[in-house]
Amino acid sequence: MGRPRGTTTEATSFSLNKDVLARLNAYSAQTMIPKTKIVEKGITDYLDKVGFEQNPEKE
């Protein structure tokens, strides 16, 4: 199932510790949740937890 039409996404690249990547791969395979969704949720939860709100004027 893909993303709804009109959704804006941007490709990015980053490195992860091998242990973290192995856990991500295993969890994704076990739950059938795409790695992108897991990473997006983790980043969103972290930014919400630390109280970061993006200032739209500085984009």
N, CA, C and O atoms as a Maestro MAE file, in Angstrom:
{
 s_m_m2io_version
 :::
 2.0.0
}

f_m_ct {
 s_m_title
 :::
 protein
 m_atom[236] {
  # First column is atom index #
  i_m_mmod_type
  r_m_x_coord
  r_m_y_coord
  r_m_z_coord
  i_m_residue_number
  s_m_chain_name
  s_m_pdb_residue_name
  s_m_pdb_atom_name
  i_m_atomic_number
  :::
  1 25 0.858 -1.177 0.000 1 A "MET " " N  " 7
  2 3 0.000 0.000 0.000 1 A "MET " " CA " 6
  3 2 0.897 1.231 0.000 1 A "MET " " C  " 6
  4 15 1.713 1.407 0.905 1 A "MET " " O  " 8
  5 25 0.753 2.069 -0.995 2 A "GLY " " N  " 7
  6 3 1.582 3.258 -1.116 2 A "GLY " " CA " 6
  7 2 1.008 4.439 -0.364 2 A "GLY " " C  " 6
  8 15 -0.023 4.352 0.303 2 A "GLY " " O  " 8
  9 25 1.705 5.526 -0.497 3 A "ARG " " N  " 7
  10 3 1.239 6.764 0.134 3 A "ARG " " CA " 6
  11 2 0.105 7.369 -0.697 3 A "ARG " " C  " 6
  12 15 0.048 7.171 -1.911 3 A "ARG " " O  " 8
  13 25 -0.795 8.104 -0.043 4 A "PRO " " N  " 7
  14 3 -1.862 8.766 -0.793 4 A "PRO " " CA " 6
  15 2 -1.273 9.786 -1.770 4 A "PRO " " C  " 6
  16 15 -0.235 10.390 -1.500 4 A "PRO " " O  " 8
  17 25 -1.940 9.968 -2.891 5 A "ARG " " N  " 7
  18 3 -1.480 10.958 -3.853 5 A "ARG " " CA " 6
  19 2 -1.496 12.342 -3.208 5 A "ARG " " C  " 6
  20 15 -2.369 12.656 -2.398 5 A "ARG " " O  " 8
  21 25 -0.517 13.158 -3.580 6 A "GLY " " N  " 7
  22 3 -0.444 14.512 -3.047 6 A "GLY " " CA " 6
  23 2 0.418 14.623 -1.806 6 A "GLY " " C  " 6
  24 15 0.725 15.730 -1.364 6 A "GLY " " O  " 8
  25 25 0.813 13.497 -1.239 7 A "THR " " N  " 7
  26 3 1.678 13.528 -0.067 7 A "THR " " CA " 6
  27 2 3.078 13.931 -0.501 7 A "THR " " C  " 6
  28 15 3.615 13.383 -1.464 7 A "THR " " O  " 8
  29 25 3.660 14.872 0.193 8 A "THR " " N  " 7
  30 3 5.009 15.291 -0.153 8 A "THR " " CA " 6
  31 2 6.021 14.517 0.672 8 A "THR " " C  " 6
  32 15 5.930 14.442 1.897 8 A "THR " " O  " 8
  33 25 6.970 13.954 -0.017 9 A "THR " " N  " 7
  34 3 8.059 13.249 0.642 9 A "THR " " CA " 6
  35 2 9.363 13.720 0.025 9 A "THR " " C  " 6
  36 15 9.381 14.298 -1.061 9 A "THR " " O  " 8
  37 25 10.434 13.470 0.723 10 A "GLU " " N  " 7
  38 3 11.764 13.803 0.228 10 A "GLU " " CA " 6
  39 2 12.710 12.688 0.645 10 A "GLU " " C  " 6
  40 15 12.750 12.294 1.810 10 A "GLU " " O  " 8
  41 25 13.463 12.189 -0.311 11 A "ALA " " N  " 7
  42 3 14.432 11.139 -0.013 11 A "ALA " " CA " 6
  43 2 15.580 11.722 0.797 11 A "ALA " " C  " 6
  44 15 15.973 12.873 0.609 11 A "ALA " " O  " 8
  45 25 16.108 10.908 1.700 12 A "THR " " N  " 7
  46 3 17.241 11.318 2.513 12 A "THR " " CA " 6
  47 2 18.147 10.118 2.719 12 A "THR " " C  " 6
  48 15 17.764 8.982 2.440 12 A "THR " " O  " 8
  49 25 19.327 10.371 3.200 13 A "SER " " N  " 7
  50 3 20.272 9.285 3.423 13 A "SER " " CA " 6
  51 2 20.990 9.530 4.741 13 A "SER " " C  " 6
  52 15 21.406 10.651 5.034 13 A "SER " " O  " 8
  53 25 21.132 8.478 5.530 14 A "PHE " " N  " 7
  54 3 21.865 8.576 6.781 14 A "PHE " " CA " 6
  55 2 22.394 7.202 7.155 14 A "PHE " " C  " 6
  56 15 21.938 6.187 6.628 14 A "PHE " " O  " 8
  57 25 23.342 7.176 8.052 15 A "SER " " N  " 7
  58 3 23.936 5.922 8.509 15 A "SER " " CA " 6
  59 2 23.412 5.584 9.892 15 A "SER " " C  " 6
  60 15 23.156 6.466 10.712 15 A "SER " " O  " 8
  61 25 23.258 4.288 10.134 16 A "LEU " " N  " 7
  62 3 22.840 3.806 11.445 16 A "LEU " " CA " 6
  63 2 23.865 2.806 11.957 16 A "LEU " " C  " 6
  64 15 24.524 2.116 11.179 16 A "LEU " " O  " 8
  65 25 23.988 2.740 13.264 17 A "ASN " " N  " 7
  66 3 24.807 1.715 13.895 17 A "ASN " " CA " 6
  67 2 24.298 0.353 13.430 17 A "ASN " " C  " 6
  68 15 23.089 0.151 13.317 17 A "ASN " " O  " 8
  69 25 25.203 -0.573 13.163 18 A "LYS " " N  " 7
  70 3 24.810 -1.889 12.642 18 A "LYS " " CA " 6
  71 2 23.826 -2.607 13.557 18 A "LYS " " C  " 6
  72 15 22.915 -3.282 13.077 18 A "LYS " " O  " 8
  73 25 24.000 -2.466 14.870 19 A "ASP " " N  " 7
  74 3 23.076 -3.114 15.807 19 A "ASP " " CA " 6
  75 2 21.674 -2.522 15.695 19 A "ASP " " C  " 6
  76 15 20.684 -3.254 15.726 19 A "ASP " " O  " 8
  77 25 21.589 -1.204 15.564 20 A "VAL " " N  " 7
  78 3 20.291 -0.539 15.432 20 A "VAL " " CA " 6
  79 2 19.637 -0.947 14.119 20 A "VAL " " C  " 6
  80 15 18.440 -1.232 14.081 20 A "VAL " " O  " 8
  81 25 20.415 -0.977 13.049 21 A "LEU " " N  " 7
  82 3 19.871 -1.364 11.749 21 A "LEU " " CA " 6
  83 2 19.386 -2.813 11.759 21 A "LEU " " C  " 6
  84 15 18.354 -3.123 11.163 21 A "LEU " " O  " 8
  85 25 20.107 -3.686 12.417 22 A "ALA " " N  " 7
  86 3 19.684 -5.091 12.508 22 A "ALA " " CA " 6
  87 2 18.351 -5.194 13.247 22 A "ALA " " C  " 6
  88 15 17.471 -5.954 12.843 22 A "ALA " " O  " 8
  89 25 18.205 -4.436 14.320 23 A "ARG " " N  " 7
  90 3 16.940 -4.435 15.073 23 A "ARG " " CA " 6
  91 2 15.802 -3.885 14.225 23 A "ARG " " C  " 6
  92 15 14.695 -4.424 14.229 23 A "ARG " " O  " 8
  93 25 16.083 -2.800 13.495 24 A "LEU " " N  " 7
  94 3 15.075 -2.203 12.620 24 A "LEU " " CA " 6
  95 2 14.638 -3.203 11.547 24 A "LEU " " C  " 6
  96 15 13.444 -3.387 11.314 24 A "LEU " " O  " 8
  97 25 15.600 -3.839 10.904 25 A "ASN " " N  " 7
  98 3 15.290 -4.819 9.862 25 A "ASN " " CA " 6
  99 2 14.469 -5.981 10.411 25 A "ASN " " C  " 6
  100 15 13.495 -6.406 9.790 25 A "ASN " " O  " 8
  101 25 14.859 -6.490 11.566 26 A "ALA " " N  " 7
  102 3 14.146 -7.619 12.166 26 A "ALA " " CA " 6
  103 2 12.718 -7.232 12.555 26 A "ALA " " C  " 6
  104 15 11.777 -7.986 12.307 26 A "ALA " " O  " 8
  105 25 12.565 -6.063 13.162 27 A "TYR " " N  " 7
  106 3 11.229 -5.612 13.575 27 A "TYR " " CA " 6
  107 2 10.344 -5.402 12.356 27 A "TYR " " C  " 6
  108 15 9.177 -5.792 12.362 27 A "TYR " " O  " 8
  109 25 10.887 -4.791 11.316 28 A "SER " " N  " 7
  110 3 10.129 -4.558 10.089 28 A "SER " " CA " 6
  111 2 9.696 -5.880 9.460 28 A "SER " " C  " 6
  112 15 8.549 -6.018 9.034 28 A "SER " " O  " 8
  113 25 10.599 -6.844 9.399 29 A "ALA " " N  " 7
  114 3 10.274 -8.147 8.815 29 A "ALA " " CA " 6
  115 2 9.212 -8.874 9.634 29 A "ALA " " C  " 6
  116 15 8.313 -9.504 9.077 29 A "ALA " " O  " 8
  117 25 9.319 -8.783 10.956 30 A "GLN " " N  " 7
  118 3 8.380 -9.484 11.833 30 A "GLN " " CA " 6
  119 2 6.990 -8.862 11.792 30 A "GLN " " C  " 6
  120 15 5.989 -9.579 11.802 30 A "GLN " " O  " 8
  121 25 6.919 -7.531 11.745 31 A "THR " " N  " 7
  122 3 5.630 -6.843 11.819 31 A "THR " " CA " 6
  123 2 5.056 -6.464 10.461 31 A "THR " " C  " 6
  124 15 3.887 -6.094 10.349 31 A "THR " " O  " 8
  125 25 5.893 -6.561 9.430 32 A "MET " " N  " 7
  126 3 5.509 -6.136 8.079 32 A "MET " " CA " 6
  127 2 5.242 -4.629 7.997 32 A "MET " " C  " 6
  128 15 4.568 -4.163 7.078 32 A "MET " " O  " 8
  129 25 5.766 -3.884 8.945 33 A "ILE " " N  " 7
  130 3 5.675 -2.426 8.910 33 A "ILE " " CA " 6
  131 2 6.901 -1.928 8.155 33 A "ILE " " C  " 6
  132 15 8.022 -2.309 8.493 33 A "ILE " " O  " 8
  133 25 6.715 -1.079 7.135 34 A "PRO " " N  " 7
  134 3 7.870 -0.588 6.383 34 A "PRO " " CA " 6
  135 2 8.850 0.171 7.275 34 A "PRO " " C  " 6
  136 15 8.448 0.880 8.198 34 A "PRO " " O  " 8
  137 25 10.127 0.012 6.987 35 A "LYS " " N  " 7
  138 3 11.159 0.680 7.781 35 A "LYS " " CA " 6
  139 2 10.957 2.188 7.802 35 A "LYS " " C  " 6
  140 15 11.193 2.829 8.827 35 A "LYS " " O  " 8
  141 25 10.524 2.762 6.686 36 A "THR " " N  " 7
  142 3 10.287 4.207 6.636 36 A "THR " " CA " 6
  143 2 9.263 4.624 7.683 36 A "THR " " C  " 6
  144 15 9.452 5.626 8.372 36 A "THR " " O  " 8
  145 25 8.187 3.866 7.806 37 A "LYS " " N  " 7
  146 3 7.145 4.199 8.788 37 A "LYS " " CA " 6
  147 2 7.678 4.100 10.218 37 A "LYS " " C  " 6
  148 15 7.347 4.931 11.063 37 A "LYS " " O  " 8
  149 25 8.495 3.093 10.488 38 A "ILE " " N  " 7
  150 3 9.061 2.918 11.826 38 A "ILE " " CA " 6
  151 2 9.968 4.097 12.162 38 A "ILE " " C  " 6
  152 15 9.892 4.652 13.258 38 A "ILE " " O  " 8
  153 25 10.824 4.474 11.219 39 A "VAL " " N  " 7
  154 3 11.755 5.584 11.443 39 A "VAL " " CA " 6
  155 2 10.992 6.899 11.586 39 A "VAL " " C  " 6
  156 15 11.304 7.691 12.475 39 A "VAL " " O  " 8
  157 25 9.994 7.149 10.724 40 A "GLU " " N  " 7
  158 3 9.192 8.376 10.826 40 A "GLU " " CA " 6
  159 2 8.525 8.476 12.197 40 A "GLU " " C  " 6
  160 15 8.531 9.535 12.824 40 A "GLU " " O  " 8
  161 25 7.953 7.367 12.653 41 A "LYS " " N  " 7
  162 3 7.274 7.366 13.956 41 A "LYS " " CA " 6
  163 2 8.257 7.633 15.086 41 A "LYS " " C  " 6
  164 15 7.963 8.391 16.010 41 A "LYS " " O  " 8
  165 25 9.432 7.004 15.007 42 A "GLY " " N  " 7
  166 3 10.444 7.206 16.043 42 A "GLY " " CA " 6
  167 2 10.926 8.648 16.104 42 A "GLY " " C  " 6
  168 15 11.062 9.216 17.188 42 A "GLY " " O  " 8
  169 25 11.182 9.231 14.955 43 A "ILE " " N  " 7
  170 3 11.646 10.626 14.917 43 A "ILE " " CA " 6
  171 2 10.551 11.562 15.397 43 A "ILE " " C  " 6
  172 15 10.813 12.474 16.180 43 A "ILE " " O  " 8
  173 25 9.327 11.346 14.935 44 A "THR " " N  " 7
  174 3 8.209 12.194 15.355 44 A "THR " " CA " 6
  175 2 7.994 12.114 16.864 44 A "THR " " C  " 6
  176 15 7.825 13.140 17.524 44 A "THR " " O  " 8
  177 25 7.998 10.901 17.411 45 A "ASP " " N  " 7
  178 3 7.819 10.738 18.856 45 A "ASP " " CA " 6
  179 2 8.934 11.439 19.628 45 A "ASP " " C  " 6
  180 15 8.675 12.084 20.643 45 A "ASP " " O  " 8
  181 25 10.171 11.316 19.151 46 A "TYR " " N  " 7
  182 3 11.299 11.955 19.830 46 A "TYR " " CA " 6
  183 2 11.158 13.477 19.799 46 A "TYR " " C  " 6
  184 15 11.315 14.133 20.829 46 A "TYR " " O  " 8
  185 25 10.866 14.039 18.639 47 A "LEU " " N  " 7
  186 3 10.737 15.494 18.532 47 A "LEU " " CA " 6
  187 2 9.579 16.013 19.372 47 A "LEU " " C  " 6
  188 15 9.682 17.088 19.962 47 A "LEU " " O  " 8
  189 25 8.476 15.265 19.437 48 A "ASP " " N  " 7
  190 3 7.358 15.642 20.302 48 A "ASP " " CA " 6
  191 2 7.780 15.593 21.768 48 A "ASP " " C  " 6
  192 15 7.418 16.474 22.548 48 A "ASP " " O  " 8
  193 25 8.538 14.578 22.144 49 A "LYS " " N  " 7
  194 3 8.975 14.405 23.530 49 A "LYS " " CA " 6
  195 2 9.864 15.558 23.987 49 A "LYS " " C  " 6
  196 15 9.740 16.033 25.116 49 A "LYS " " O  " 8
  197 25 10.760 16.005 23.108 50 A "VAL " " N  " 7
  198 3 11.670 17.097 23.496 50 A "VAL " " CA " 6
  199 2 11.033 18.464 23.279 50 A "VAL " " C  " 6
  200 15 11.637 19.489 23.594 50 A "VAL " " O  " 8
  201 25 9.819 18.483 22.743 51 A "GLY " " N  " 7
  202 3 9.077 19.726 22.595 51 A "GLY " " CA " 6
  203 2 9.525 20.586 21.422 51 A "GLY " " C  " 6
  204 15 9.351 21.804 21.449 51 A "GLY " " O  " 8
  205 25 10.101 19.969 20.390 52 A "PHE " " N  " 7
  206 3 10.553 20.761 19.253 52 A "PHE " " CA " 6
  207 2 9.392 21.054 18.312 52 A "PHE " " C  " 6
  208 15 8.694 20.147 17.858 52 A "PHE " " O  " 8
  209 25 9.202 22.328 18.030 53 A "GLU " " N  " 7
  210 3 8.211 22.766 17.053 53 A "GLU " " CA " 6
  211 2 8.953 23.548 15.983 53 A "GLU " " C  " 6
  212 15 9.671 24.500 16.286 53 A "GLU " " O  " 8
  213 25 8.780 23.147 14.737 54 A "GLN " " N  " 7
  214 3 9.471 23.813 13.639 54 A "GLN " " CA " 6
  215 2 8.858 25.186 13.401 54 A "GLN " " C  " 6
  216 15 7.637 25.339 13.368 54 A "GLN " " O  " 8
  217 25 9.721 26.177 13.238 55 A "ASN " " N  " 7
  218 3 9.281 27.521 12.927 55 A "ASN " " CA " 6
  219 2 9.117 27.622 11.409 55 A "ASN " " C  " 6
  220 15 10.117 27.613 10.692 55 A "ASN " " O  " 8
  221 25 7.881 27.718 10.897 56 A "PRO " " N  " 7
  222 3 7.665 27.711 9.450 56 A "PRO " " CA " 6
  223 2 8.345 28.863 8.722 56 A "PRO " " C  " 6
  224 15 8.605 28.756 7.523 56 A "PRO " " O  " 8
  225 25 8.637 29.954 9.408 57 A "GLU " " N  " 7
  226 3 9.274 31.105 8.780 57 A "GLU " " CA " 6
  227 2 10.729 30.826 8.431 57 A "GLU " " C  " 6
  228 15 11.284 31.507 7.568 57 A "GLU " " O  " 8
  229 25 11.369 29.847 9.074 58 A "LYS " " N  " 7
  230 3 12.784 29.568 8.864 58 A "LYS " " CA " 6
  231 2 13.041 28.415 7.907 58 A "LYS " " C  " 6
  232 15 14.177 27.959 7.781 58 A "LYS " " O  " 8
  233 25 11.998 27.937 7.227 59 A "GLU " " N  " 7
  234 3 12.171 26.811 6.291 59 A "GLU " " CA " 6
  235 2 12.899 27.235 5.056 59 A "GLU " " C  " 6
  236 15 13.130 26.417 4.165 59 A "GLU " " O  " 8
  :::
 }
 m_bond[235] {
  # First column is bond index #
  i_m_from
  i_m_to
  i_m_order
  :::
  1 1 2 1
  2 2 3 1
  3 3 4 2
  4 3 5 1
  5 5 6 1
  6 6 7 1
  7 7 8 2
  8 7 9 1
  9 9 10 1
  10 10 11 1
  11 11 12 2
  12 11 13 1
  13 13 14 1
  14 14 15 1
  15 15 16 2
  16 15 17 1
  17 17 18 1
  18 18 19 1
  19 19 20 2
  20 19 21 1
  21 21 22 1
  22 22 23 1
  23 23 24 2
  24 23 25 1
  25 25 26 1
  26 26 27 1
  27 27 28 2
  28 27 29 1
  29 29 30 1
  30 30 31 1
  31 31 32 2
  32 31 33 1
  33 33 34 1
  34 34 35 1
  35 35 36 2
  36 35 37 1
  37 37 38 1
  38 38 39 1
  39 39 40 2
  40 39 41 1
  41 41 42 1
  42 42 43 1
  43 43 44 2
  44 43 45 1
  45 45 46 1
  46 46 47 1
  47 47 48 2
  48 47 49 1
  49 49 50 1
  50 50 51 1
  51 51 52 2
  52 51 53 1
  53 53 54 1
  54 54 55 1
  55 55 56 2
  56 55 57 1
  57 57 58 1
  58 58 59 1
  59 59 60 2
  60 59 61 1
  61 61 62 1
  62 62 63 1
  63 63 64 2
  64 63 65 1
  65 65 66 1
  66 66 67 1
  67 67 68 2
  68 67 69 1
  69 69 70 1
  70 70 71 1
  71 71 72 2
  72 71 73 1
  73 73 74 1
  74 74 75 1
  75 75 76 2
  76 75 77 1
  77 77 78 1
  78 78 79 1
  79 79 80 2
  80 79 81 1
  81 81 82 1
  82 82 83 1
  83 83 84 2
  84 83 85 1
  85 85 86 1
  86 86 87 1
  87 87 88 2
  88 87 89 1
  89 89 90 1
  90 90 91 1
  91 91 92 2
  92 91 93 1
  93 93 94 1
  94 94 95 1
  95 95 96 2
  96 95 97 1
  97 97 98 1
  98 98 99 1
  99 99 100 2
  100 99 101 1
  101 101 102 1
  102 102 103 1
  103 103 104 2
  104 103 105 1
  105 105 106 1
  106 106 107 1
  107 107 108 2
  108 107 109 1
  109 109 110 1
  110 110 111 1
  111 111 112 2
  112 111 113 1
  113 113 114 1
  114 114 115 1
  115 115 116 2
  116 115 117 1
  117 117 118 1
  118 118 119 1
  119 119 120 2
  120 119 121 1
  121 121 122 1
  122 122 123 1
  123 123 124 2
  124 123 125 1
  125 125 126 1
  126 126 127 1
  127 127 128 2
  128 127 129 1
  129 129 130 1
  130 130 131 1
  131 131 132 2
  132 131 133 1
  133 133 134 1
  134 134 135 1
  135 135 136 2
  136 135 137 1
  137 137 138 1
  138 138 139 1
  139 139 140 2
  140 139 141 1
  141 141 142 1
  142 142 143 1
  143 143 144 2
  144 143 145 1
  145 145 146 1
  146 146 147 1
  147 147 148 2
  148 147 149 1
  149 149 150 1
  150 150 151 1
  151 151 152 2
  152 151 153 1
  153 153 154 1
  154 154 155 1
  155 155 156 2
  156 155 157 1
  157 157 158 1
  158 158 159 1
  159 159 160 2
  160 159 161 1
  161 161 162 1
  162 162 163 1
  163 163 164 2
  164 163 165 1
  165 165 166 1
  166 166 167 1
  167 167 168 2
  168 167 169 1
  169 169 170 1
  170 170 171 1
  171 171 172 2
  172 171 173 1
  173 173 174 1
  174 174 175 1
  175 175 176 2
  176 175 177 1
  177 177 178 1
  178 178 179 1
  179 179 180 2
  180 179 181 1
  181 181 182 1
  182 182 183 1
  183 183 184 2
  184 183 185 1
  185 185 186 1
  186 186 187 1
  187 187 188 2
  188 187 189 1
  189 189 190 1
  190 190 191 1
  191 191 192 2
  192 191 193 1
  193 193 194 1
  194 194 195 1
  195 195 196 2
  196 195 197 1
  197 197 198 1
  198 198 199 1
  199 199 200 2
  200 199 201 1
  201 201 202 1
  202 202 203 1
  203 203 204 2
  204 203 205 1
  205 205 206 1
  206 206 207 1
  207 207 208 2
  208 207 209 1
  209 209 210 1
  210 210 211 1
  211 211 212 2
  212 211 213 1
  213 213 214 1
  214 214 215 1
  215 215 216 2
  216 215 217 1
  217 217 218 1
  218 218 219 1
  219 219 220 2
  220 219 221 1
  221 221 222 1
  222 222 223 1
  223 223 224 2
  224 223 225 1
  225 225 226 1
  226 226 227 1
  227 227 228 2
  228 227 229 1
  229 229 230 1
  230 230 231 1
  231 231 232 2
  232 231 233 1
  233 233 234 1
  234 234 235 1
  235 235 236 2
  :::
 }
}
